Amino acid sequence: MAAGRWSNLQQFAIHRQFQLDVINLAAAETIKLYIFNRLQLSADGTQNTATTPSRNVVRYFFEQLLLNMKIGLIVIILFSTTSYGQFRKLDTLPPRPGGYPKSVLKIEKENHKCVSLPKKSFSTILKKYPFNNAAKIQLVSFKVNNLPLENDTVCYSKLFEVKTLTLRQIDSLTNVMYNIGFGGTILIVQEINCYNPRNAILFIDNTEKVFEFIEICFECQQTVNSSDKIDFGEVCNEKFSLIKQQFLSAGINYGTKITE
């Protein structure tokens, strides 16, 4: 599991407290309903004798308690599947002869779906390389086969679209990159034998020079980083679609919804 995620113990403690809160709420609501009916007054202000407890009345409120408990249990199950059960760990040992068991592969497939990770703040992300050395960040598109470079310098004359991001847009982009990832242990990484990049993220220093970049092929869902020091984040199933939306929101259309 990636560093910074909640420990199993922390998630278990939160989960258990939530269970107790739901159960207590269900019981409290039933008791309030019972008291309200017992103290219900008639129109002339006298106590309504029709509410005198009987076996049927007691049975009714006991059934209401069970109903509220069932509703609470459903809420607990929903909470469990979306929060406590979110990060599914698997044994990372090599598969047995014949491959991984079907039960493991089923969980592993689910783990590839994107989930929200414990949030890293924007200020924390900006301390990561290459954001810590960037004076500005640009999203670009190009119609040539790769990001156009001449003597290790980006050739802006051959770029098709260029958009400089605001701080708010950088915050949104980095949130997708680093606060969204896998739902658990990943055992299998699929390789795609195609690469037709049309977009890139450029990191520009104080001298207006592009010192790092992330080249992106949305068609094949592949990236190439200019340096091994760059971390693109966990590439879960929906990650490229979410990054594409960042390009579209910034006004980059080529390579995202227009291709030739």
C-alpha positions in Angstrom: 0.0 0.0 0.0 1.2 3.5 -0.7 2.6 5.6 2.1 0.2 8.0 3.7 -2.9 5.8 3.5 -4.8 5.1 6.7 -3.7 2.0 8.5 -6.0 -0.9 8.8 -6.3 -0.2 12.6 -7.3 3.4 12.0 -9.9 2.4 9.5 -11.2 -0.3 11.7 -11.6 2.1 14.7 -13.5 4.6 12.5 -15.7 1.8 11.1 -16.5 0.3 14.6 -17.4 3.7 16.0 -19.7 4.3 13.0 -21.4 1.0 13.7 -22.0 1.9 17.4 -23.3 5.4 16.4 -25.8 3.9 13.9 -27.0 1.3 16.4 -27.4 3.9 19.2 -29.3 6.2 16.8 -31.7 3.4 15.9 -32.5 2.6 19.5 -32.9 6.2 20.4 -35.3 6.9 17.6 -37.5 3.9 18.7 -37.5 5.1 22.3 -38.5 8.6 21.2 -41.3 7.2 19.2 -42.5 5.1 22.2 -42.4 8.1 24.6 -44.2 10.3 22.1 -47.1 7.8 21.8 -47.3 7.2 25.5 -47.5 10.9 26.3 -49.8 11.8 23.4 -52.6 14.1 24.7 -56.2 14.3 23.7 -57.7 17.5 22.4 -59.0 18.5 25.9 -55.5 18.2 27.4 -56.0 15.0 29.3 -53.8 12.0 28.7 -55.1 9.7 26.0 -56.0 6.4 27.7 -55.9 4.7 24.3 -52.1 4.7 24.6 -52.1 2.5 27.7 -49.4 -0.1 27.0 -50.5 -3.6 26.1 -48.7 -6.6 24.8 -49.6 -5.5 21.2 -48.1 -2.1 21.9 -44.9 -3.5 23.3 -44.7 -5.9 20.4 -45.2 -3.0 18.0 -42.3 -1.0 19.4 -40.1 -4.1 19.6 -40.7 -4.6 15.9 -39.9 -0.9 15.2 -36.6 -1.3 17.1 -35.8 -4.3 14.9 -36.7 -2.4 11.8 -34.5 0.6 12.7 -31.7 -1.8 13.5 -32.0 -3.4 10.0 -31.9 0.0 8.4 -28.8 0.8 10.4 -27.2 -2.4 9.3 -27.8 -1.6 5.7 -26.1 1.8 6.2 -23.2 0.1 7.9 -22.8 -2.3 5.0 -22.9 0.5 2.5 -20.3 2.4 4.5 -18.1 -0.7 4.7 -18.0 -1.2 1.0 -17.2 2.5 0.2 -14.8 3.3 3.0 -13.3 0.6 5.3 -13.2 -2.0 2.5 -11.9 0.5 0.0 -8.2 -0.5 0.1 -8.1 -4.2 -0.6 -4.7 -5.9 0.2 -3.6 -9.0 -1.7 -0.6 -11.3 -1.2 2.1 -10.1 -3.5 3.9 -13.5 -3.7 4.4 -14.9 -7.3 1.3 -16.8 -8.6 1.1 -20.5 -8.3 1.6 -22.7 -11.4 -1.4 -22.0 -13.6 -1.7 -18.4 -12.4 -3.5 -16.6 -9.6 -6.8 -18.1 -8.3 -10.0 -16.6 -9.8 -11.0 -15.2 -6.4 -7.8 -13.2 -6.3 -8.1 -12.0 -9.9 -11.6 -10.8 -9.2 -10.5 -8.7 -6.3 -7.4 -7.5 -8.2 -9.6 -6.4 -11.1 -11.7 -4.3 -8.7 -8.5 -2.8 -7.3 -7.8 -1.2 -10.7 -10.8 1.1 -10.3 -10.0 4.7 -9.2 -10.8 5.7 -5.6 -10.1 8.8 -3.5 -6.9 8.4 -1.5 -6.3 10.2 1.8 -5.9 13.7 0.6 -2.5 15.4 0.2 -2.8 19.1 0.5 -2.0 21.4 -2.4 0.9 22.9 -0.4 2.3 19.5 0.2 2.1 18.5 -3.5 3.8 21.8 -4.6 6.9 20.6 -2.6 7.2 17.6 -4.9 9.5 17.6 -7.9 9.1 19.1 -10.5 6.3 21.4 -9.1 8.7 22.8 -6.5 11.0 24.2 -9.3 8.2 25.3 -11.7 7.4 29.0 -12.2 4.5 28.0 -14.3 2.8 24.9 -15.8 1.4 24.6 -19.3 -0.9 22.1 -21.0 -0.2 21.8 -24.8 -1.1 19.8 -27.9 0.8 19.1 -31.0 0.2 17.5 -34.4 3.6 15.9 -34.9 4.4 12.4 -33.6 6.1 13.5 -30.4 6.6 16.6 -28.3 8.6 18.8 -30.7 12.1 19.3 -29.3 15.2 21.0 -30.8 18.5 20.7 -28.8 16.5 19.5 -25.7 14.3 22.6 -26.0 10.6 22.6 -26.7 9.9 24.1 -30.1 6.8 26.3 -29.4 6.4 27.2 -33.1 5.4 23.5 -33.7 2.9 23.4 -30.8 -0.8 23.6 -31.8 -2.4 24.7 -28.5 -0.8 26.2 -25.4 -2.6 27.0 -22.2 -0.9 28.3 -19.0 -2.6 27.1 -15.9 -3.8 29.2 -13.0 -3.2 28.1 -9.4 -6.7 26.9 -9.2 -6.2 24.8 -12.3 -2.9 23.4 -11.0 -4.6 22.5 -7.8 -7.3 20.6 -9.7 -4.8 18.8 -11.9 -2.6 17.7 -9.1 -5.6 16.6 -7.1 -6.4 14.1 -9.9 -2.8 13.0 -10.2 -2.0 12.4 -6.6 -5.3 12.1 -4.6 -6.9 9.5 -6.8 -5.5 6.0 -7.3 -5.9 2.3 -7.0 -8.4 0.7 -4.6 -5.9 -1.9 -3.4 -2.9 -4.1 -4.3 -2.1 -4.4 -8.0 -0.7 -7.7 -9.3 -1.1 -7.3 -13.0 -0.2 -4.3 -15.2 -1.5 -4.5 -18.8 0.9 -3.3 -21.5 -0.5 -1.6 -24.6 1.6 -1.7 -27.8 0.7 1.7 -29.1 1.8 5.3 -28.5 0.6 8.3 -30.5 1.1 11.3 -28.1 -0.7 14.5 -28.9 -0.5 16.3 -25.6 1.9 17.1 -22.8 2.3 18.9 -19.4 5.2 21.3 -19.4 7.1 22.5 -16.4 8.7 25.9 -16.9 11.3 27.5 -14.7 12.0 31.2 -13.9 14.1 31.6 -17.1 11.1 30.5 -19.2 12.8 27.3 -20.1 10.9 23.9 -20.1 13.0 21.8 -17.7 10.7 18.8 -17.5 7.6 17.4 -19.2 5.0 14.6 -19.2 4.1 13.5 -22.7 0.6 12.0 -22.9 -1.2 9.7 -25.3 -4.8 9.7 -24.3 -5.7 7.3 -27.2 -3.4 4.5 -25.9 -3.4 5.7 -22.2 0.3 5.9 -22.0 2.8 8.6 -20.8 6.5 9.3 -21.2 8.3 11.4 -18.6 11.3 13.5 -19.3 12.9 12.3 -16.1 12.6 9.3 -13.7 12.2 11.8 -10.9 8.7 12.7 -12.1 5.8 10.9 -10.5 2.6 10.8 -12.6 0.6 9.2 -9.8 -1.2 5.8 -9.7 -2.7 5.0 -13.2 -6.0 3.5 -12.2 -8.7 2.7 -14.7 -10.3 6.1 -15.0 -7.2 8.2 -14.4 -6.6 9.2 -18.1 -10.3 10.2 -18.5 -9.9 12.4 -15.5 -6.7 14.0 -16.7 -8.3 14.5 -20.1 -11.0 16.5 -18.5 -8.4 18.8 -17.0 -7.1 19.5 -20.6 -10.5 20.1 -21.9 -11.4 22.5 -19.1 -8.2 24.4 -19.8 -9.2 24.7 -23.5 -7.0 22.0 -25.1 -9.2 20.2 -27.7 -6.7 18.5 -30.0 -5.7 15.1 -28.8 -8.5 15.1 -26.2 -11.6 15.2 -28.4 -10.2 16.0 -31.9 -7.7 13.9 -33.8 -6.6 13.6 -37.4 
